[in-house]
Amino acid sequence: AAPTPKHGMEPALPPVSPRTGLFGWLRGRCLGRSAAVDPARDTFRAMTGLYGSIQPADSVYLSTRTHGAVFNLEYSPDGSVLTVACEQTEVLLFDPISSKHIKTLSEAHEDCVNNIRFLDNRLFATCSDDTTIALWDLRKLNTKVCTLHGHTSWVKNIEYDTNTRLLVTSGFDGNVIIWDTNRCTEDGCPHKKFFHTRFLMRMRLTPDCSKMLISTSSGYLLILHDLDLNKSLEVGSYPILRARRTTSSSDITSSGSSAPRPAGSPCHQNDSVPLSEKHMSRSSQREGGSPRNSLEVLTPEVPGERDRGNCITSLQLHPKGWATLLRCSSNTDDQEWTCVYEFQEGAPVRPVSPRCSLRLTHCIEEANVGRGYIKELCFSPDGRMISSPHGFGIRLLGFDARCSELVDCLPKEASPLKEIRSLYSHNDVVLTTKFSPMHCQIASGCLSGRVSLYQPKF
């Protein structure tokens, strides 16, 4: 029997079960299921208390009014730099600790700057409606490292695979393009078209780069399983695992919620048409295992949206790869939801399987203001909280009132996200928010160009 710990001593580690063995015990430790071996559990209450003590009056206002709306915020991995993607072609850099302005990249692009992604603590990439991607080095900001040409429409999203050093971008031309930064020169990087779909909105890679998720303005969510970025996918060449709603076995080609969203607002300026049914019906998967880049097509269910289409405008992933976070709006723009979908283990290998790889676990209705604009939400670095734009402010949301890990409070049916705190410090609609990866700090940016930093008062 394991020895009983004395008063004041750390509890003894749990014995290793002969059935699960050492690897099973280590897996449980990684998932954060054991309080005795997970240091994060010793500090989450303290972190929750810090975030709970944040007051709007304690925020720092960074004026960017002359640069247009704030579309995206991104911290460097070490939290030493905060970058701001602005509507009026510029990128702003701040020291988030001292709240000092560092640099303005005037005319960083020729049109709106949409997204920023750090490749490491020094190198970062920006993308724009001018159809280009630019690489920058914090040590030499007077000039770009290089400009990447390959998209034919607005570039909206940048991802990066740190293992292969491949940059992945997506745009409203429907293309996902791979850029080899290992062979980058002043003239650009070698690139290839990896994937194409219609109504493409956002694209994300899971933290381990084993999956690619793509959201569309017509309500589809595409998942490429067992991802291989070195293999280009021609239209119709990828095996379809299944196409259905996340909570039923209905095929999306017969679902009433799969109707395309009408064009006309800034969040779906795409002149393409939905996925072809002949391609959706293809199935070339092999028995006994899922092939590389297997495509799963889902129409995630949103509360109250069973008989109406929806647009997936924002897409984020849990930092531990456990779930995906979606911001959805109805076809008629009269409702807006934030939803969390857990990844189900063991994706089926046959298209007739009744179970999807995603399950709706938590959701909450949003304020639905600033219609037509995309609101970018995010997870905290430990994955216990969500920061969501909400009207003229942000809401901090948890899976339960104690900010528990997702794996420890999975409901049998979809449950409401719990509001931990609301912070209102803007005079216009908040479009984006971001947690610092290293410090107890949150940033938010609004339509009129103001950036607010929230941190506890000591």
C-alpha angles and dihedrals in degrees: 000000000000113000117256111245117242121239110286094016127112113263116260117260113262115260117259111253114232088222097055098029128195095310092054091051091049091049090053089051092052091050090054096240097133119068092199096062104030111088091190090070091061092058107032093090090052091049091047089052091051094050089044091056094056111117127194089233089060094058122108117231116219109195114224097150095130091056099061129236122351107240101173142010125201133178123207112250091257092048093238097118132041115200124198124204109211135199093231098066096269138115119209125203124203137178099237094200098055094023089230123151110243107178145341117217098212113206091001084164137004094245140019116330106228110176142011127201129182115220091190136334092295111027122064137169131219130194132199150186085257085080094246138109121214129201119213136187118212089215092060113026098158091087137022119255087226144320121241121215123190111099121091098203141029112323109220110167141041128191130174133207106210092192097059098020089233119151115215122199135178134193147175089273084078093244130130108202129194119214122196105220089180087076099037119149135171087271094057139263131298108261142180136190107255104179141356132202136154128254089019113180111162137002128197138177121218113244092259091044091235093125139033119208122199125187125200136201089237092066100260124131114201122200123192107202127205089016121216110183092186091067117077116217119220118204109282095007096104121087116247114224096188143315117220148108117290093245103037141035095246114131113239092231088069098035118111091216094063095078112128117258114245116251124239111090128084093255097064111031094149124128095197128108130236125278113293113255092222089061093044091055094054117109122180100154118138125234118257099029146025114263122232115279094011109179123227118188118200138172102210112220116239120195111264093011102095094117100030134068122244139201120229101215104167129035127185135163132225109256090238093046094246100123148002125239118214135187109205133182129192123252090253093046091234096118135039128189140187110213136183120208120191119219110242113221120243109029110222118252098211126066092227093065110125095213124081123209092241130062127188108239107160138014143164134190116246132217093259096214126141091041115205094028123104116238113209114211130181149195123246114251091261092045095236098111139039125212111208131182107244117180110295092351145023136268126217108217132190136191087240136359091270095053091241125179114276092239090058098052106038108151125215088233131025111287132194119265111245119241109231098176142341121218121193117182106131131091093211141039113300111232104177142018135183139186118226109247093220111023137049093259138118128198128201133182131198142204094263093054105259122138119202126196117204122199136153121272113236 
